Every structure is written in structure tokens, then in C-alpha cells.
Amino acid sequence: MSSVPASGAPVPGVPGTGASASVPQPGGTSGRGATRGVRRPVPPAGLGDRTVRAVSLWNIANALTMLRLVLVPGFVVLLVHDGGDDPAWRSFAWAAFSVAMITDLFDGELARRNNLVTDFGKIADPIADKAIMGAALISLSALGDLAWWVTALILVRELGITLMRFWVIKHGVIPASRGGKLKTLTQGIAVGMYVLALTGPLATARAWIMAAAVVLTLATGIDYVRQAVVLRRAGLRRAQEGTR
């Protein structure tokens, strides 16, 4: 009588038998050891289980920036309507200016908090800020309500600081200071009061507020120049040390 091969013993002429062979289980699994030797896809470094989401250009922060840009021509039309002599139209212009200034306080914060920062926003946001303020100053001077030297001083300072930031950007970033933020607030209040058809004590008050805005404009401008010089010198020093 021939003997039956023991379990796991090789059978002559039958491939795939023996101790090293495995019997496939239904569904392609054979218990816990079925996945041994199978390499799972490894996610890219730093991603883990997080889903990468591209920031859409059409978000609330950019929408507020676009609103400010659209308000600029409308604001100018309202301000100079009927030669700027109609208090009602100037009130409408003040409302448009106020909306533009208020949205300026929120769009950047919204973008940072909700991860909505885009290249468009980085470029358009400062342009919108300068556009509404520049349009207001030029229009007020054209109407004879504000001295041209005030408009020229503020605009030259704003343009100069913007260009200076680009000049030193490879060495570092000049952050907005508290004085700079106070300057922006004071300018906004002063210009807003000049947009309105004010008389009496309020007209006197707006002149003093504008004077304070001019002083802050000069003081913060000088401080930013100092920071830029220090930042550039430090950057050049690091570059020289790196070449040694």
C-alpha cells in the first residue's frame, strides 16, 4: 500500500507544493499574514493624512479687496458731483469711503485666519489701499478743500515707502509698526471728515486731525527709512560673512 504524503511535504511532479507553498484563501486573504511583504503607498513627506487644497482666487478676502477697487471710481464721481457743493452727494461719497476703509481692516485678517492668502491678494490689497486714499486726497485738493502740499506729501511718502520695501525685500521684510497703523487710522478719519461738508467746530477739528496725520506720516516715514537701512546693512553683512 502506498503512503499518503504528510501535510506540507512536496509531491513529485506537482509544482507549488511543499512547506513554502501557501494555500490562497477566499477573497485573496489568508489571515493576518496575508498583507506581509506588501508595501503600502507612502504619502509625500509632510502631508500625512492631510488633504492638500489649492486656495481659490474667488474667496471672501479677495472679494473685499475687489470691492474696494470698484468703489474708487464711484467714490470720485459722488464726491465731485455738482462741483462738490452738494452735501447729500458728499454724504454718499463719505459712505463709499467708509466702506472701503472698513473692509481694509478685515480682508487681510480674513485671508490669514482662514488660509486664503493668494498672490493676487498680496498685490491687489496694497493697490486698493493706496487707490482709495490717493483718489480722495487728489479729489479734495482739486475741489480746493485740501492744500496740494498735504496731498503731495502723503502720496510721495506712501509711494516711497512701498518702493523702499521692494528695495530691501531680499534682506528681509519691514513689518507694519504701531505708528504706521496709527497713521493709517488718523489719515482715514481726517480724510473722511474732509469728504463731508462740515462747518464750524467740526471743520476746525478736522484740520487739527489732518495736521496730526501729516506729522505721523513724516515720523513713520523716517522710522521706516531707518529700519530699511539697518535691515539692508545686516543683510549685506551676512552675505559678506557667507562668502568668506
DRENFI-188370 format. One record per residue (C-alpha): residue number from 1; x negated, y, z. Coordinates in steps of 0.001 Angstrom, whole numbers, plus 500000, padded with zeros to 6 digits. Layout:
REM residues N
+-----+--------+--------+--------+
!   i !     px !     py !     pz !
+-----+--------+--------+--------+
! NUM !      X !      Y !      Z !
...
+-----+--------+--------+--------+
***
This chain:
REM residues 244
+-----+--------+--------+--------+
!   i !     px !     py !     pz !
+-----+--------+--------+--------+
!   1 ! 500000 ! 500000 ! 500000 !
!   2 ! 498598 ! 503491 ! 499039 !
!   3 ! 498386 ! 506094 ! 501782 !
!   4 ! 500145 ! 509472 ! 501632 !
!   5 ! 497687 ! 512439 ! 501771 !
!   6 ! 497761 ! 514301 ! 505009 !
!   7 ! 499159 ! 517811 ! 505091 !
!   8 ! 496570 ! 520262 ! 503712 !
!   9 ! 494490 ! 517513 ! 502068 !
!  10 ! 493612 ! 518025 ! 498391 !
!  11 ! 495472 ! 515887 ! 495866 !
!  12 ! 493297 ! 514782 ! 492943 !
!  13 ! 494408 ! 516329 ! 489641 !
!  14 ! 496783 ! 518787 ! 491299 !
!  15 ! 495375 ! 522349 ! 491408 !
!  16 ! 496173 ! 524736 ! 494190 !
!  17 ! 496364 ! 522074 ! 496880 !
!  18 ! 494228 ! 521846 ! 499923 !
!  19 ! 493592 ! 523695 ! 503122 !
!  20 ! 493036 ! 527024 ! 501359 !
!  21 ! 496287 ! 526953 ! 499397 !
!  22 ! 499349 ! 528763 ! 500689 !
!  23 ! 502967 ! 527960 ! 500053 !
!  24 ! 504931 ! 531010 ! 498859 !
!  25 ! 507964 ! 531847 ! 500940 !
!  26 ! 511323 ! 533077 ! 499609 !
!  27 ! 511249 ! 536758 ! 498785 !
!  28 ! 507476 ! 536786 ! 498362 !
!  29 ! 506705 ! 536908 ! 502112 !
!  30 ! 505109 ! 534397 ! 504372 !
!  31 ! 505456 ! 535987 ! 507777 !
!  32 ! 503196 ! 538475 ! 509420 !
!  33 ! 500130 ! 537377 ! 507448 !
!  34 ! 501766 ! 537932 ! 504063 !
!  35 ! 500519 ! 541504 ! 503752 !
!  36 ! 496985 ! 540722 ! 504857 !
!  37 ! 494473 ! 541754 ! 502221 !
!  38 ! 496931 ! 544168 ! 500557 !
!  39 ! 495678 ! 547774 ! 500642 !
!  40 ! 498386 ! 550373 ! 501053 !
!  41 ! 498048 ! 553725 ! 499197 !
!  42 ! 496224 ! 556256 ! 501336 !
!  43 ! 497720 ! 559789 ! 501284 !
!  44 ! 495394 ! 562633 ! 500323 !
!  45 ! 493263 ! 563950 ! 503142 !
!  46 ! 495025 ! 566452 ! 505378 !
!  47 ! 498513 ! 565700 ! 504107 !
!  48 ! 499530 ! 562697 ! 506184 !
!  49 ! 503279 ! 562225 ! 506027 !
!  50 ! 503981 ! 565878 ! 505292 !
!  51 ! 505626 ! 566850 ! 502054 !
!  52 ! 503839 ! 569476 ! 500022 !
!  53 ! 506257 ! 572173 ! 498907 !
!  54 ! 505366 ! 574921 ! 496499 !
!  55 ! 506549 ! 578342 ! 497639 !
!  56 ! 509231 ! 579593 ! 495293 !
!  57 ! 508859 ! 583042 ! 493797 !
!  58 ! 512575 ! 583608 ! 494410 !
!  59 ! 512718 ! 583927 ! 498186 !
!  60 ! 514194 ! 586425 ! 500628 !
!  61 ! 510887 ! 588213 ! 501287 !
!  62 ! 510225 ! 588851 ! 497600 !
!  63 ! 513878 ! 589816 ! 497112 !
!  64 ! 513494 ! 592579 ! 499716 !
!  65 ! 510324 ! 593776 ! 498010 !
!  66 ! 512109 ! 593877 ! 494646 !
!  67 ! 514977 ! 595778 ! 496268 !
!  68 ! 512547 ! 598488 ! 497371 !
!  69 ! 511131 ! 598771 ! 493868 !
!  70 ! 514617 ! 599056 ! 492372 !
!  71 ! 515583 ! 601707 ! 494931 !
!  72 ! 512757 ! 604051 ! 493880 !
!  73 ! 514312 ! 605462 ! 490670 !
!  74 ! 517772 ! 605506 ! 492244 !
!  75 ! 516448 ! 607421 ! 495228 !
!  76 ! 514805 ! 610045 ! 492996 !
!  77 ! 517993 ! 610547 ! 490967 !
!  78 ! 520046 ! 611019 ! 494124 !
!  79 ! 517542 ! 613444 ! 495654 !
!  80 ! 517109 ! 615774 ! 492670 !
!  81 ! 520761 ! 615677 ! 491582 !
!  82 ! 522128 ! 619196 ! 491088 !
!  83 ! 518694 ! 620630 ! 491790 !
!  84 ! 518599 ! 619033 ! 495233 !
!  85 ! 521066 ! 621581 ! 496583 !
!  86 ! 523962 ! 619219 ! 497314 !
!  87 ! 523860 ! 617970 ! 500947 !
!  88 ! 526079 ! 614994 ! 500111 !
!  89 ! 523754 ! 613692 ! 497393 !
!  90 ! 520757 ! 614232 ! 499629 !
!  91 ! 522501 ! 612163 ! 502297 !
!  92 ! 522885 ! 609346 ! 499753 !
!  93 ! 519196 ! 609711 ! 498916 !
!  94 ! 518343 ! 609507 ! 502620 !
!  95 ! 520352 ! 606275 ! 502889 !
!  96 ! 518415 ! 604744 ! 499982 !
!  97 ! 515112 ! 605879 ! 501504 !
!  98 ! 516070 ! 604442 ! 504899 !
!  99 ! 516974 ! 601067 ! 503398 !
! 100 ! 513619 ! 600970 ! 501617 !
! 101 ! 511686 ! 601820 ! 504783 !
! 102 ! 513626 ! 599342 ! 506939 !
! 103 ! 513146 ! 596458 ! 504502 !
! 104 ! 509430 ! 597246 ! 504568 !
! 105 ! 509452 ! 596256 ! 508238 !
! 106 ! 510943 ! 592828 ! 507563 !
! 107 ! 509743 ! 591401 ! 504246 !
! 108 ! 506146 ! 590815 ! 505307 !
! 109 ! 507161 ! 589318 ! 508657 !
! 110 ! 509714 ! 587050 ! 506969 !
! 111 ! 507113 ! 585841 ! 504496 !
! 112 ! 504594 ! 584984 ! 507212 !
! 113 ! 507030 ! 583351 ! 509635 !
! 114 ! 508750 ! 581199 ! 507005 !
! 115 ! 505680 ! 580384 ! 504903 !
! 116 ! 506999 ! 582407 ! 501959 !
! 117 ! 503767 ! 584210 ! 501109 !
! 118 ! 503217 ! 584384 ! 497335 !
! 119 ! 500674 ! 586070 ! 495087 !
! 120 ! 503497 ! 588224 ! 493736 !
! 121 ! 504378 ! 589389 ! 497234 !
! 122 ! 500759 ! 590232 ! 498065 !
! 123 ! 500630 ! 592554 ! 495057 !
! 124 ! 504195 ! 593882 ! 494900 !
! 125 ! 504648 ! 594655 ! 498606 !
! 126 ! 501973 ! 597378 ! 498888 !
! 127 ! 503016 ! 598761 ! 495496 !
! 128 ! 506617 ! 599074 ! 496690 !
! 129 ! 505454 ! 600811 ! 499881 !
! 130 ! 503377 ! 603367 ! 498013 !
! 131 ! 506033 ! 603854 ! 495314 !
! 132 ! 508902 ! 604872 ! 497597 !
! 133 ! 506722 ! 607168 ! 499722 !
! 134 ! 504987 ! 608696 ! 496716 !
! 135 ! 508282 ! 609284 ! 494914 !
! 136 ! 509721 ! 611002 ! 497985 !
! 137 ! 506709 ! 613275 ! 498517 !
! 138 ! 506421 ! 614306 ! 494862 !
! 139 ! 510166 ! 614932 ! 494559 !
! 140 ! 510244 ! 617039 ! 497723 !
! 141 ! 507308 ! 619127 ! 496534 !
! 142 ! 508899 ! 619541 ! 493101 !
! 143 ! 512053 ! 620827 ! 494810 !
! 144 ! 509982 ! 623290 ! 496829 !
! 145 ! 510801 ! 621686 ! 500181 !
! 146 ! 507294 ! 620428 ! 500956 !
! 147 ! 503922 ! 622020 ! 500276 !
! 148 ! 501997 ! 620373 ! 497446 !
! 149 ! 498820 ! 620167 ! 499528 !
! 150 ! 500612 ! 617891 ! 502008 !
! 151 ! 501726 ! 615585 ! 499210 !
! 152 ! 498260 ! 615587 ! 497639 !
! 153 ! 496511 ! 614872 ! 500943 !
! 154 ! 498744 ! 611929 ! 501815 !
! 155 ! 498664 ! 610379 ! 498343 !
! 156 ! 494892 ! 610752 ! 497944 !
! 157 ! 494357 ! 609180 ! 501354 !
! 158 ! 496666 ! 606224 ! 500581 !
! 159 ! 495089 ! 605594 ! 497186 !
! 160 ! 491577 ! 605988 ! 498558 !
! 161 ! 492100 ! 603533 ! 501409 !
! 162 ! 493661 ! 600987 ! 499046 !
! 163 ! 490679 ! 601184 ! 496670 !
! 164 ! 488273 ! 601004 ! 499604 !
! 165 ! 489894 ! 597786 ! 500838 !
! 166 ! 489188 ! 596210 ! 497453 !
! 167 ! 485625 ! 597555 ! 497591 !
! 168 ! 484801 ! 595661 ! 500795 !
! 169 ! 487125 ! 592673 ! 500401 !
! 170 ! 484228 ! 590294 ! 499631 !
! 171 ! 482734 ! 591168 ! 503017 !
! 172 ! 485981 ! 590902 ! 504989 !
! 173 ! 489450 ! 592323 ! 505481 !
! 174 ! 490211 ! 595634 ! 507184 !
! 175 ! 493298 ! 594937 ! 509330 !
! 176 ! 496045 ! 597478 ! 509825 !
! 177 ! 495379 ! 599336 ! 513059 !
! 178 ! 497894 ! 600602 ! 515592 !
! 179 ! 497070 ! 604110 ! 514469 !
! 180 ! 497822 ! 603146 ! 510891 !
! 181 ! 501182 ! 601702 ! 511871 !
! 182 ! 501993 ! 604820 ! 513896 !
! 183 ! 501011 ! 606929 ! 510888 !
! 184 ! 503390 ! 604989 ! 508650 !
! 185 ! 506231 ! 605362 ! 511148 !
! 186 ! 505616 ! 609091 ! 511594 !
! 187 ! 505434 ! 609638 ! 507846 !
! 188 ! 508689 ! 607766 ! 507340 !
! 189 ! 510528 ! 609799 ! 509968 !
! 190 ! 509147 ! 613116 ! 508699 !
! 191 ! 509884 ! 612429 ! 505030 !
! 192 ! 513338 ! 611125 ! 505911 !
! 193 ! 514111 ! 614366 ! 507729 !
! 194 ! 512876 ! 616403 ! 504756 !
! 195 ! 515151 ! 614422 ! 502445 !
! 196 ! 518159 ! 615522 ! 504480 !
! 197 ! 519441 ! 619072 ! 504114 !
! 198 ! 518573 ! 620147 ! 507662 !
! 199 ! 518660 ! 623659 ! 509071 !
! 200 ! 517929 ! 625352 ! 512386 !
! 201 ! 516082 ! 623485 ! 515146 !
! 202 ! 516070 ! 620204 ! 513200 !
! 203 ! 514294 ! 621883 ! 510292 !
! 204 ! 511683 ! 623184 ! 512729 !
! 205 ! 511337 ! 619753 ! 514337 !
! 206 ! 510710 ! 618034 ! 511003 !
! 207 ! 507890 ! 620479 ! 510258 !
! 208 ! 506162 ! 619541 ! 513510 !
! 209 ! 506667 ! 615825 ! 512862 !
! 210 ! 505183 ! 616221 ! 509390 !
! 211 ! 502221 ! 618051 ! 510940 !
! 212 ! 501695 ! 615082 ! 513257 !
! 213 ! 501909 ! 612749 ! 510261 !
! 214 ! 499220 ! 614760 ! 508458 !
! 215 ! 496912 ! 614604 ! 511487 !
! 216 ! 497432 ! 610833 ! 511797 !
! 217 ! 496876 ! 610435 ! 508068 !
! 218 ! 493479 ! 612130 ! 508315 !
! 219 ! 492432 ! 610453 ! 511579 !
! 220 ! 493321 ! 606926 ! 510497 !
! 221 ! 491765 ! 607500 ! 507089 !
! 222 ! 488447 ! 608439 ! 508709 !
! 223 ! 488674 ! 605407 ! 511006 !
! 224 ! 489293 ! 603049 ! 508072 !
! 225 ! 486270 ! 604503 ! 506252 !
! 226 ! 484150 ! 603861 ! 509357 !
! 227 ! 485402 ! 600265 ! 509544 !
! 228 ! 484676 ! 599739 ! 505860 !
! 229 ! 481096 ! 600995 ! 506209 !
! 230 ! 480450 ! 598765 ! 509238 !
! 231 ! 482038 ! 595769 ! 507512 !
! 232 ! 480007 ! 596243 ! 504345 !
! 233 ! 476729 ! 596661 ! 506235 !
! 234 ! 477410 ! 593489 ! 508215 !
! 235 ! 478250 ! 591616 ! 505028 !
! 236 ! 475078 ! 592774 ! 503280 !
! 237 ! 473015 ! 591838 ! 506340 !
! 238 ! 474475 ! 588315 ! 506354 !
! 239 ! 473789 ! 587983 ! 502641 !
! 240 ! 470138 ! 589013 ! 503119 !
! 241 ! 469678 ! 586580 ! 506003 !
! 242 ! 471162 ! 583800 ! 503904 !
! 243 ! 468590 ! 584300 ! 501144 !
! 244 ! 465610 ! 584006 ! 503493 !
+-----+--------+--------+--------+
***
